Amino acid sequence: MSPRKSVAETQHTRQRIVERSLAIASVEGLEGLTIGRLANELGMSKAGVLGHFGTKVSLQLAVVDAAATAFTEEVPRRAGDVRPGLPYLRAVCEAWVSYLERRSLPGGCFFTAAAAEFDGRSGPVHDAVTALNALWQRDLRVHVRRAVTAGDLPSDTDPDQLVYELMGVMLALNHFLQLQHDEAAPARARRAFRRLLGT
């Protein structure tokens, strides 16, 4: 086997482990990941799974990174060509609703679940989840300020308050979809966004 093929196979195996881990973690949480379960589901040895990450925390961090990549592709990148400010906010909120509505992950919003799981803990996983949430909220705030500067939102708009409310709508959407299986929830989220951002 050539070194290049060996590296490609190693990367492919690692990707399979991370993808399966992300699906499990979206339903059962990052603490629900066990090396034994992954090995069994993927037809690997425990040593084979662990050899790709070294520790469970490293695996959890790889899953957080994968979730961030998937979210970026599905939400902000879908609004990437839209004019900054209010048009971007409207487009990104629609992409956000669509992302959850399409059940991209079996357990719904990964970051909602991870935030609830790790909000009372300390350590590298907590820090990674916190940093990614802060980064996303900062991005939303930037576009709120641009919308105010452009005159598309009232001059007295409080960016922190508006981002708080946008986040609240999405938390509610995830709750109603996942816990209550309410198929009307996406339409309710879209109505809430229209009230916050106009049509």
BAMARPA-425957 format. One record per residue: residue in one letter; x, z, y of N, C-alpha, C in turn. Coordinates in steps of 0.2 Angstrom, whole numbers, always signed. Each point is the difference from the previous one (the first is absolute). Layout:
+--------+-------+-------+-------+-------+-------+-------+-------+-------+-------+
: residu :   n.X :   n.Z :   n.Y :  ca.X :  ca.Z :  ca.Y :   c.X :   c.Z :   c.Y :
+--------+-------+-------+-------+-------+-------+-------+-------+-------+-------+
:      A :     X :     Z :     Y :     X :     Z :     Y :     X :     Z :     Y :
...
+--------+-------+-------+-------+-------+-------+-------+-------+-------+-------+
This chain:
+--------+-------+-------+-------+-------+-------+-------+-------+-------+-------+
: residu :   n.X :   n.Z :   n.Y :  ca.X :  ca.Z :  ca.Y :   c.X :   c.Z :   c.Y :
+--------+-------+-------+-------+-------+-------+-------+-------+-------+-------+
:      M :    +4 :    +0 :    -6 :    -4 :    +0 :    +6 :    +4 :    +0 :    +6 :
:      S :    -1 :    -4 :    +5 :    +4 :    -1 :    +6 :    -2 :    +6 :    +5 :
:      P :    +5 :    +2 :    +4 :    -1 :    +6 :    +4 :    -6 :    -1 :    +5 :
:      R :    +0 :    -7 :    +2 :    -6 :    -1 :    +5 :    -7 :    +1 :    -4 :
:      K :    +0 :    -2 :    -6 :    -7 :    +1 :    -4 :    -1 :    +7 :    -1 :
:      S :    +5 :    +4 :    -1 :    +0 :    +7 :    -2 :    -3 :    +4 :    +7 :
:      V :    +3 :    -2 :    +5 :    -2 :    +3 :    +7 :    -8 :    -2 :    +1 :
:      A :    -2 :    -6 :    -1 :    -6 :    -2 :    +1 :    -5 :    +3 :    -5 :
:      E :    +2 :    +1 :    -6 :    -5 :    +4 :    -5 :    +0 :    +7 :    +2 :
:      T :    +5 :    +3 :    +3 :    +0 :    +7 :    +2 :    -5 :    +1 :    +6 :
:      Q :    +1 :    -5 :    +5 :    -5 :    +0 :    +5 :    -7 :    -1 :    -2 :
:      H :    -1 :    -4 :    -4 :    -7 :    -1 :    -3 :    -3 :    +6 :    -3 :
:      T :    +4 :    +3 :    -4 :    -2 :    +6 :    -4 :    -2 :    +6 :    +5 :
:      R :    +5 :    +0 :    +5 :    -1 :    +6 :    +5 :    -7 :    -2 :    +4 :
:      Q :    -1 :    -6 :    +2 :    -6 :    -2 :    +3 :    -6 :    +1 :    -4 :
:      R :    +0 :    -1 :    -7 :    -6 :    +2 :    -4 :    -1 :    +7 :    +0 :
:      I :    +5 :    +4 :    +0 :    -1 :    +7 :    +0 :    -3 :    +3 :    +6 :
:      V :    +2 :    -3 :    +6 :    -2 :    +2 :    +6 :    -7 :    -2 :    +1 :
:      E :    -2 :    -6 :    -2 :    -7 :    -3 :    +1 :    -5 :    +5 :    -4 :
:      R :    +2 :    +1 :    -7 :    -4 :    +4 :    -4 :    -1 :    +7 :    +3 :
:      S :    +6 :    +3 :    +3 :    +0 :    +7 :    +3 :    -5 :    +0 :    +6 :
:      L :    +0 :    -5 :    +4 :    -4 :    -1 :    +6 :    -7 :    +0 :    -2 :
:      A :    -2 :    -3 :    -5 :    -7 :    +0 :    -2 :    -2 :    +7 :    -3 :
:      I :    +4 :    +3 :    -4 :    -1 :    +7 :    -2 :    -1 :    +5 :    +6 :
:      A :    +5 :    -1 :    +4 :    +0 :    +5 :    +6 :    -5 :    -1 :    +4 :
:      S :    -3 :    -6 :    +1 :    -6 :    +0 :    +5 :    -6 :    +3 :    -3 :
:      V :    +0 :    +1 :    -7 :    -6 :    +4 :    -3 :    +2 :    +7 :    -1 :
:      E :    +6 :    +2 :    -3 :    +1 :    +6 :    -2 :    +5 :    +4 :    +4 :
:      G :    +3 :    -3 :    +6 :    +5 :    +3 :    +4 :    +7 :    -1 :    -3 :
:      L :    +4 :    +1 :    +5 :    +7 :    -1 :    -2 :    +3 :    +5 :    -5 :
:      E :    -3 :    +6 :    +0 :    +2 :    +5 :    -5 :    -3 :    -2 :    -7 :
:      G :    -5 :    -5 :    +0 :    -3 :    -2 :    -6 :    +5 :    -5 :    -4 :
:      L :    +5 :    -2 :    +3 :    +5 :    -4 :    -3 :    +4 :    +4 :    -5 :
:      T :    +1 :    -2 :    -6 :    +4 :    +3 :    -5 :    +4 :    -6 :    -3 :
:      I :    +7 :    +2 :    -1 :    +4 :    -5 :    -4 :    -3 :    -2 :    -6 :
:      G :    -2 :    +5 :    -4 :    -3 :    -1 :    -7 :    -6 :    -5 :    +0 :
:      R :    -4 :    +1 :    +5 :    -6 :    -4 :    +0 :    +2 :    -7 :    +2 :
:      L :    +4 :    -1 :    +5 :    +3 :    -7 :    +2 :    +3 :    -3 :    -6 :
:      A :    +4 :    +3 :    -3 :    +4 :    -2 :    -6 :    -5 :    -3 :    -5 :
:      N :    -5 :    +4 :    -2 :    -5 :    -2 :    -5 :    -4 :    -6 :    +3 :
:      E :    -2 :    +0 :    +6 :    -4 :    -6 :    +2 :    +4 :    -6 :    +1 :
:      L :    +6 :    +0 :    +1 :    +4 :    -6 :    +1 :    +4 :    -2 :    -6 :
:      G :    -1 :    +4 :    -5 :    +4 :    -1 :    -6 :    +8 :    +1 :    +0 :
:      M :    +1 :    +5 :    +4 :    +8 :    +1 :    +1 :    +1 :    +7 :    -2 :
:      S :    +7 :    +2 :    -1 :    +2 :    +7 :    -1 :    +0 :    +4 :    +6 :
:      K :    -1 :    +6 :    +0 :    +0 :    +5 :    +6 :    +7 :    -1 :    +3 :
:      A :    +5 :    -1 :    -4 :    +7 :    -1 :    +3 :    +0 :    -7 :    +4 :
:      G :    -3 :    -5 :    -3 :    +0 :    -6 :    +4 :    -4 :    +0 :    +6 :
:      V :    -5 :    +4 :    +1 :    -4 :    +1 :    +6 :    +4 :    +4 :    +5 :
:      L :    +3 :    +5 :    -2 :    +3 :    +5 :    +4 :    +7 :    -3 :    +3 :
:      G :    +3 :    -5 :    -5 :    +6 :    -3 :    +2 :    -1 :    -4 :    +7 :
:      H :    -6 :    -2 :    +1 :    -1 :    -4 :    +6 :    +0 :    +4 :    +7 :
:      F :    -1 :    +6 :    -1 :    -2 :    +4 :    +6 :    +4 :    +7 :    +0 :
:      G :    +2 :    +2 :    -6 :    +4 :    +6 :    +0 :    -4 :    +7 :    +0 :
:      T :    -4 :    +0 :    +5 :    -5 :    +6 :    +1 :    -7 :    -2 :    +1 :
:      K :    -4 :    +5 :    -1 :    -7 :    -1 :    +1 :    -2 :    -1 :    +8 :
:      V :    +4 :    +3 :    +4 :    -1 :    +0 :    +7 :    +2 :    -7 :    +2 :
:      S :    +6 :    -3 :    -3 :    +2 :    -7 :    +2 :    -5 :    -5 :    -2 :
:      L :    -4 :    +1 :    -6 :    -5 :    -4 :    -2 :    -6 :    +0 :    +5 :
:      Q :    -2 :    +6 :    +2 :    -5 :    +1 :    +5 :    +1 :    -3 :    +7 :
:      L :    +7 :    +0 :    +2 :    +2 :    -3 :    +6 :    -1 :    -7 :    +0 :
:      A :    +2 :    -3 :    -6 :    +0 :    -7 :    -1 :    -8 :    -2 :    +0 :
:      V :    -4 :    +4 :    -3 :    -7 :    -2 :    +1 :    -3 :    +0 :    +7 :
:      V :    +2 :    +5 :    +4 :    -2 :    +1 :    +7 :    +2 :    -7 :    +3 :
:      D :    +7 :    -2 :    -1 :    +2 :    -6 :    +3 :    -4 :    -6 :    -2 :
:      A :    -2 :    +0 :    -6 :    -4 :    -6 :    -3 :    -7 :    +0 :    +3 :
:      A :    -3 :    +6 :    +1 :    -6 :    +0 :    +3 :    +0 :    -2 :    +8 :
:      A :    +6 :    +2 :    +3 :    +0 :    -2 :    +7 :    +1 :    -8 :    +1 :
:      T :    +4 :    -3 :    -5 :    +1 :    -7 :    +0 :    -7 :    -3 :    -1 :
:      A :    -4 :    +2 :    -5 :    -6 :    -3 :    -1 :    -5 :    +1 :    +6 :
:      F :    +0 :    +6 :    +3 :    -4 :    +1 :    +6 :    +2 :    -5 :    +5 :
:      T :    +6 :    -1 :    +1 :    +3 :    -4 :    +6 :    -3 :    -7 :    -1 :
:      E :    +1 :    -3 :    -7 :    -2 :    -6 :    -1 :    -8 :    -1 :    +1 :
:      E :    -4 :    +5 :    -2 :    -7 :    -1 :    +0 :    -3 :    +2 :    +7 :
:      V :    +3 :    +3 :    +4 :    -3 :    +3 :    +6 :    +3 :    -3 :    +6 :
:      P :    +6 :    +3 :    +2 :    +3 :    -3 :    +7 :    +2 :    -7 :    -1 :
:      R :    +3 :    -3 :    -5 :    +2 :    -7 :    -1 :    -6 :    -5 :    +1 :
:      R :    -6 :    +3 :    -2 :    -6 :    -5 :    +0 :    -2 :    -1 :    +7 :
:      A :    +2 :    +5 :    +5 :    -2 :    +0 :    +7 :    +6 :    -3 :    +4 :
:      G :    +6 :    -2 :    -4 :    +6 :    -1 :    +4 :    +0 :    -6 :    +5 :
:      D :    -5 :    -5 :    -1 :    +0 :    -5 :    +5 :    -5 :    +1 :    +6 :
:      V :    -3 :    +5 :    +0 :    -5 :    +2 :    +5 :    +3 :    +3 :    +6 :
:      R :    -3 :    -2 :    +6 :    +3 :    +3 :    +6 :    +0 :    +7 :    +0 :
:      P :    +6 :    +3 :    +3 :    +1 :    +7 :    +0 :    -6 :    +3 :    +4 :
:      G :    -1 :    +7 :    -1 :    -5 :    +4 :    +4 :    -6 :    +0 :    -4 :
:      L :    -6 :    -1 :    +3 :    -7 :    +1 :    -3 :    -1 :    -6 :    -5 :
:      P :    +2 :    -6 :    +1 :    -1 :    -5 :    -6 :    +4 :    +3 :    -6 :
:      Y :    +6 :    +2 :    +1 :    +3 :    +3 :    -6 :    -3 :    +6 :    -3 :
:      L :    -2 :    +4 :    +4 :    -4 :    +6 :    -3 :    -6 :    -2 :    -4 :
:      R :    -4 :    -4 :    +3 :    -6 :    -3 :    -4 :    +2 :    -3 :    -6 :
:      A :    +5 :    -4 :    +0 :    +2 :    -4 :    -6 :    +3 :    +5 :    -6 :
:      V :    +4 :    +5 :    +3 :    +3 :    +4 :    -5 :    -5 :    +5 :    -3 :
:      C :    -5 :    +2 :    +4 :    -5 :    +4 :    -3 :    -4 :    -3 :    -5 :
:      E :    -2 :    -7 :    +1 :    -3 :    -4 :    -5 :    +4 :    -1 :    -6 :
:      A :    +6 :    -1 :    +1 :    +5 :    -1 :    -6 :    +0 :    +7 :    -4 :
:      W :    +0 :    +6 :    +3 :    +0 :    +6 :    -3 :    -6 :    +2 :    -4 :
:      V :    -6 :    -2 :    +3 :    -6 :    +1 :    -4 :    +0 :    -5 :    -6 :
:      S :    +2 :    -6 :    +1 :    +0 :    -5 :    -5 :    +5 :    +3 :    -6 :
:      Y :    +5 :    +3 :    +2 :    +5 :    +2 :    -5 :    -3 :    +5 :    -5 :
:      L :    -4 :    +5 :    +3 :    -3 :    +5 :    -4 :    -6 :    -3 :    -3 :
:      E :    -4 :    -4 :    +3 :    -6 :    -3 :    -3 :    +2 :    -4 :    -6 :
:      R :    +5 :    -3 :    +0 :    +2 :    -4 :    -6 :    +3 :    +4 :    -6 :
:      R :    +1 :    +6 :    +1 :    +2 :    +5 :    -5 :    +7 :    -3 :    -2 :
:      S :    +5 :    -1 :    +4 :    +6 :    -2 :    -1 :    +4 :    +5 :    -5 :
:      L :    -1 :    +6 :    +1 :    +2 :    +5 :    -5 :    -6 :    +4 :    -3 :
:      P :    +1 :    +2 :    -6 :    -6 :    +3 :    -4 :    -2 :    +6 :    +3 :
:      G :    +4 :    +4 :    +3 :    -1 :    +6 :    +3 :    -2 :    +0 :    +8 :
:      G :    +0 :    -6 :    +3 :    -2 :    +0 :    +7 :    +7 :    +0 :    +4 :
:      C :    -1 :    +3 :    +6 :    +6 :    +0 :    +4 :    +5 :    +5 :    -2 :
:      F :    +6 :    -3 :    -2 :    +5 :    +4 :    -3 :    +3 :    +5 :    +5 :
:      F :    +0 :    -1 :    +7 :    +3 :    +4 :    +5 :    -5 :    +6 :    +1 :
:      T :    -7 :    -1 :    +0 :    -4 :    +5 :    +1 :    +0 :    +5 :    -6 :
:      A :    +1 :    -2 :    -6 :    +1 :    +4 :    -6 :    +7 :    +4 :    +1 :
:      A :    +5 :    -4 :    +1 :    +7 :    +3 :    +1 :    +0 :    +6 :    +5 :
:      A :    -3 :    -2 :    +6 :    +0 :    +5 :    +5 :    -4 :    +6 :    -2 :
:      A :    -5 :    +0 :    -3 :    -4 :    +6 :    -3 :    +4 :    +3 :    -5 :
:      E :    +4 :    -3 :    -4 :    +4 :    +3 :    -5 :    +6 :    +4 :    +2 :
:      F :    +3 :    -3 :    +6 :    +6 :    +3 :    +2 :    +0 :    +3 :    +7 :
:      D :    -6 :    +1 :    +3 :    +0 :    +2 :    +6 :    +2 :    +8 :    +1 :
:      G :    -1 :    +3 :    -6 :    +2 :    +7 :    +0 :    +7 :    +2 :    -3 :
:      R :    +4 :    -6 :    -1 :    +6 :    +1 :    -4 :    +6 :    -2 :    +5 :
:      S :    +6 :    +1 :    -2 :    +6 :    -2 :    +3 :    +4 :    -4 :    -4 :
:      G :    +5 :    -4 :    +2 :    +4 :    -4 :    -4 :    +0 :    -7 :    +2 :
:      P :    +4 :    -4 :    -4 :    +1 :    -7 :    +2 :    -6 :    -5 :    +0 :
:      V :    -5 :    +2 :    -5 :    -6 :    -4 :    -1 :    -5 :    +1 :    +6 :
:      H :    +0 :    +7 :    +2 :    -4 :    +2 :    +5 :    +2 :    -4 :    +7 :
:      D :    +7 :    +0 :    +1 :    +3 :    -2 :    +6 :    -1 :    -8 :    +0 :
:      A :    +0 :    -3 :    -6 :    -1 :    -8 :    +0 :    -7 :    -2 :    +2 :
:      V :    -5 :    +4 :    -3 :    -7 :    -1 :    +1 :    -1 :    +1 :    +8 :
:      T :    +2 :    +6 :    +2 :    -1 :    +1 :    +7 :    +3 :    -5 :    +5 :
:      A :    +6 :    -2 :    -2 :    +4 :    -5 :    +5 :    -4 :    -7 :    +0 :
:      L :    -3 :    -2 :    -6 :    -3 :    -6 :    +0 :    -7 :    +0 :    +4 :
:      N :    -3 :    +6 :    -1 :    -7 :    +1 :    +4 :    +2 :    +0 :    +7 :
:      A :    +5 :    +3 :    +2 :    +2 :    +1 :    +7 :    +1 :    -7 :    +3 :
:      L :    +4 :    -4 :    -4 :    +2 :    -7 :    +2 :    -6 :    -4 :    +1 :
:      W :    -5 :    +0 :    -5 :    -6 :    -4 :    +1 :    -4 :    +2 :    +6 :
:      Q :    -1 :    +7 :    +1 :    -4 :    +2 :    +6 :    +4 :    -2 :    +7 :
:      R :    +6 :    +0 :    +0 :    +4 :    -2 :    +6 :    -1 :    -7 :    +1 :
:      D :    -1 :    -5 :    -5 :    -1 :    -7 :    +1 :    -7 :    -1 :    +3 :
:      L :    -5 :    +4 :    -3 :    -7 :    +0 :    +3 :    +0 :    +2 :    +7 :
:      R :    +4 :    +5 :    +2 :    +0 :    +3 :    +7 :    +3 :    -5 :    +4 :
:      V :    +5 :    -4 :    -2 :    +3 :    -5 :    +4 :    -5 :    -5 :    +2 :
:      H :    -4 :    -2 :    -5 :    -5 :    -6 :    +2 :    -6 :    +3 :    +4 :
:      V :    -2 :    +6 :    -1 :    -5 :    +3 :    +5 :    +3 :    +0 :    +7 :
:      R :    +6 :    +2 :    +1 :    +3 :    +0 :    +7 :    +0 :    -7 :    +2 :
:      R :    +2 :    -5 :    -4 :    +0 :    -7 :    +3 :    -7 :    -2 :    +1 :
:      A :    -5 :    +2 :    -3 :    -7 :    -2 :    +1 :    -2 :    +3 :    +7 :
:      V :    +2 :    +6 :    +1 :    -2 :    +4 :    +7 :    +4 :    -4 :    +5 :
:      T :    +6 :    -2 :    -1 :    +4 :    -3 :    +6 :    -3 :    -7 :    +1 :
:      A :    -3 :    -4 :    -5 :    -3 :    -6 :    +1 :    -7 :    +0 :    +2 :
:      G :    -3 :    +6 :    +1 :    -7 :    +1 :    +3 :    -5 :    -1 :    -6 :
:      D :    +2 :    +0 :    -6 :    -5 :    -1 :    -6 :    -3 :    +6 :    -2 :
:      L :    +3 :    +6 :    +2 :    -2 :    +6 :    -1 :    +0 :    +4 :    +6 :
:      P :    -5 :    +5 :    +1 :    +0 :    +3 :    +7 :    +6 :    +4 :    +1 :
:      S :    +2 :    +0 :    +7 :    +6 :    +3 :    +2 :    +1 :    +7 :    -2 :
:      D :    -6 :    +4 :    -1 :    +1 :    +7 :    -2 :    +0 :    +1 :    -7 :
:      T :    +1 :    -5 :    -4 :    +0 :    +1 :    -7 :    +6 :    +4 :    -2 :
:      D :    -1 :    +5 :    -5 :    +5 :    +4 :    -2 :    +3 :    -3 :    -7 :
:      P :    +6 :    -3 :    +0 :    +2 :    -3 :    -6 :    +0 :    +5 :    -6 :
:      D :    +2 :    +6 :    +1 :    +0 :    +5 :    -6 :    -7 :    +1 :    -2 :
:      Q :    -4 :    +1 :    +4 :    -7 :    +1 :    -2 :    -3 :    -6 :    -4 :
:      L :    +1 :    -6 :    +3 :    -2 :    -6 :    -4 :    +3 :    -1 :    -7 :
:      V :    +6 :    +1 :    +0 :    +4 :    -1 :    -7 :    -3 :    +6 :    -4 :
:      Y :    -1 :    +6 :    +2 :    -3 :    +5 :    -4 :    -7 :    -2 :    -3 :
:      E :    -4 :    -4 :    +4 :    -7 :    -2 :    -2 :    +1 :    -6 :    -5 :
:      L :    +5 :    -4 :    +2 :    +1 :    -6 :    -5 :    +2 :    +3 :    -7 :
:      M :    +4 :    +4 :    +0 :    +2 :    +3 :    -6 :    -5 :    +4 :    -4 :
:      G :    -4 :    +3 :    +4 :    -6 :    +4 :    -3 :    -5 :    -5 :    -3 :
:      V :    -1 :    -6 :    +3 :    -5 :    -5 :    -3 :    +3 :    -2 :    -7 :
:      M :    +7 :    -1 :    +0 :    +3 :    -2 :    -7 :    +0 :    +5 :    -5 :
:      L :    +1 :    +6 :    +2 :    -1 :    +6 :    -5 :    -7 :    +1 :    -2 :
:      A :    -5 :    -1 :    +4 :    -7 :    +0 :    -2 :    -1 :    -6 :    -5 :
:      L :    +2 :    -6 :    +2 :    -1 :    -5 :    -5 :    +3 :    +1 :    -7 :
:      N :    +6 :    +2 :    +0 :    +3 :    +2 :    -7 :    -4 :    +5 :    -3 :
:      H :    -2 :    +5 :    +3 :    -4 :    +5 :    -3 :    -7 :    -2 :    -3 :
:      F :    -3 :    -4 :    +4 :    -7 :    -3 :    -2 :    +1 :    -5 :    -6 :
:      L :    +5 :    -4 :    +1 :    +1 :    -5 :    -6 :    +2 :    +3 :    -6 :
:      Q :    +5 :    +5 :    +0 :    +3 :    +3 :    -6 :    -4 :    +5 :    -3 :
:      L :    -2 :    +5 :    +4 :    -4 :    +6 :    -3 :    -7 :    -2 :    -1 :
:      Q :    -3 :    -3 :    +5 :    -8 :    -1 :    -1 :    -2 :    -7 :    -2 :
:      H :    +5 :    -5 :    -1 :    -1 :    -7 :    -2 :    -5 :    -3 :    +4 :
:      D :    +0 :    +1 :    +7 :    -5 :    -2 :    +5 :    +2 :    -7 :    +2 :
:      E :    -3 :    -5 :    -3 :    +1 :    -7 :    +2 :    -1 :    -2 :    +7 :
:      A :    -4 :    +4 :    +4 :    -2 :    -1 :    +7 :    +6 :    +2 :    +4 :
:      A :    +5 :    +4 :    -2 :    +5 :    +3 :    +4 :    +4 :    -5 :    +4 :
:      P :    +2 :    -5 :    -3 :    +4 :    -5 :    +4 :    -4 :    -3 :    +6 :
:      A :    -6 :    -1 :    -1 :    -5 :    -2 :    +6 :    +0 :    +5 :    +5 :
:      R :    -1 :    +7 :    -2 :    +0 :    +5 :    +5 :    +7 :    +1 :    +3 :
:      A :    +5 :    -1 :    -3 :    +7 :    +0 :    +3 :    +1 :    -5 :    +5 :
:      R :    -3 :    -6 :    -1 :    +0 :    -6 :    +5 :    -4 :    +2 :    +6 :
:      R :    -6 :    +3 :    -1 :    -4 :    +2 :    +6 :    +4 :    +5 :    +4 :
:      A :    +3 :    +5 :    -3 :    +4 :    +5 :    +3 :    +5 :    -3 :    +4 :
:      F :    +4 :    -5 :    -3 :    +5 :    -3 :    +4 :    -3 :    -4 :    +6 :
:      R :    -5 :    -4 :    -1 :    -3 :    -3 :    +6 :    -2 :    +4 :    +5 :
:      R :    -3 :    +6 :    -1 :    -1 :    +5 :    +5 :    +6 :    +2 :    +4 :
:      L :    +6 :    +1 :    -4 :    +6 :    +2 :    +3 :    +4 :    -5 :    +4 :
:      L :    -1 :    -6 :    -3 :    +4 :    -6 :    +3 :    -4 :    -5 :    +3 :
:      G :    -6 :    +0 :    +0 :    -4 :    -6 :    +2 :    -1 :    -5 :    -5 :
:      T :    -3 :    -6 :    +2 :    -1 :    -5 :    -4 :    +4 :    -6 :    +2 :
+--------+-------+-------+-------+-------+-------+-------+-------+-------+-------+
